[in-house]
Amino acid sequence: MLNNPSESNLLLENKQRQKWWRHLTLSLVLKFVVFTPAKVETSTTTTTTTTTTTTTTTTTTTTTTTTTTTTTTTTTTTTTTTTSAITTTTTTTRTSTSTSTTTTTTTTQGPGWSDTGHMNGARSYHTASVLTDGKVLVTGGYNINVTLASCELYDPETETWTTTGNMHIDRYRHTASVLADGKVLVAGGTHHLFWINSSELYDPATGNWTITGSLNYPRTMHIATVLKNGKVLVAGGDGDRGTPYSAELYDPSTGNWTKTGDMNRARESHTVSVLTNGNILVTGGTSGKSTELYDPSTGNWTLTGSMYYERQWHKAVVLANGTVLVSGSIDANTAGYTAELYDPSTGNWTLLGGYLNKPRFHHTASLLTNGNVLVTGGCYGTWGNTAELFNPATGNWTITGNMNNMTNGRFRHTASVLANGKILVVGGDDQNEIYLKSAELYQPL
């Protein structure tokens, strides 16, 4: 026991100093270790915005599609600091963003006409056939008092023309039919001012022609069509005494022609259409307004409803609904401006209220993939360079631009519907009797 007051005071004073130092030390630790805020690292993200612009003109539409891919990388760093009995952990996260942009541009050609090269030889009264590989075979024709045996191929992929094998006999005003095996049968025609009965087969695999069976009647300006059974029907035309009434069938399996029933009316420069039921409709020609049907199952012809107007060198197209549209005629008074529809279910014709913008004969008529009908060229008074469209939904005709802006037009040409939906117009002649080797493409809407 401490009895000395001075010693007791000294001891108490030492204890108080120790408490004060402990308090000061604890305060410093709390200030610098516990209550000091951890360092904060700021991450900045930058976003890039890409603007896509679509521009449309009347002829070309360009669409731009932008695809943006974003990649995010995260890095985490951990720092540990230990002071006396207290441990402090600080975590820093860094985020970086990278953006890559891929742009795809698709260009679609607008509607209208464009040149597509020239044939190697000018021609009129020729034929044009779309082959199974999509190419177009042009055969024969006429050029400045010369009958042609030459043939050419058009390739839609390259838009180029190449010559192929010549026929054995030069001819014009003949017919050409694509058979089920892909070969092409040409029949009849005019050879040096004389109608002929010869037929030939073109083999696309070799580019060569072979003679096949002869027609029973020589004929020119006749019609030919492939039946659903694969045989080829020809009927009418100019020729010997019995030719304008007669019809015959070609059998590809034998290469021979056999007679079938005669038509009820003599015809040349008429049209032929295959109906959805397999029957064949022929219209007009030198027989005027009359039309008749051929039944392949019986081989017989029966008259059906008469047209409102006499028509010759007109055109016929089977529409998507199965009705048949005929347009134009050599008669310029009214028939050349008019069109009418045949309904197979009733056998009757309906005269359309809408008139063609130009009267036409020796024109072409093609069914487009959208169901409309494109009519090109032809003549009456002047040779036409115009084209127009028929809309079955409205029954009206509208002009759709001039073919290549030709001032002299073209007629006795051909028009073929290509696999890509475009229309290939080839050859013909103009009002100055200049035979044409030019070709053009029509791009529908």
Number of C-alpha atoms within 10 A of each C-alpha: 4 8 7 8 9 9 11 12 10 10 12 10 11 11 10 11 11 11 11 12 11 11 11 11 12 11 12 11 14 12 11 11 18 14 9 9 8 12 9 10 10 9 10 10 9 9 10 9 8 10 6 10 9 10 9 9 8 9 10 12 14 14 14 13 12 12 10 12 9 10 9 9 9 9 9 9 9 9 9 9 10 10 11 7 5 11 11 12 10 12 13 14 13 13 13 13 13 13 13 9 10 9 10 9 10 9 10 10 13 14 16 17 20 14 15 19 15 19 22 14 16 20 31 28 24 25 26 24 21 20 18 15 10 16 19 22 23 24 28 27 27 24 21 11 8 14 21 24 18 21 23 20 23 24 14 18 9 8 15 13 20 13 16 18 18 18 22 15 16 19 32 28 25 27 24 24 22 20 19 14 10 16 17 21 23 23 29 28 30 23 22 15 11 12 23 23 18 21 25 20 23 22 15 19 8 9 14 14 19 12 16 18 18 19 22 17 24 21 30 28 26 27 25 24 21 18 16 13 11 16 17 20 23 24 27 29 31 22 22 12 9 15 22 25 18 23 27 20 24 22 15 19 8 9 14 15 21 13 16 18 18 20 22 17 19 21 28 24 23 26 23 23 21 20 16 13 10 15 17 20 23 24 28 29 27 19 19 19 16 22 24 20 24 22 15 19 9 9 14 14 22 12 16 19 17 18 22 16 20 21 28 26 23 28 27 23 21 20 18 15 10 16 16 20 23 22 26 33 30 20 19 17 9 13 23 25 19 23 26 22 22 22 15 19 8 9 14 13 19 13 15 14 12 16 22 22 16 19 26 32 27 26 26 26 25 21 20 20 15 11 15 18 22 23 25 28 29 30 26 16 9 14 22 26 21 22 22 20 23 23 15 16 8 9 14 15 19 15 15 18 16 18 24 18 11 12 14 16 23 32 28 23 26 26 24 21 20 17 14 11 16 19 22 23 24 28 28 29 24 25 16 9 12 16 22 21 17 19 24 20 24 23 17 19 12
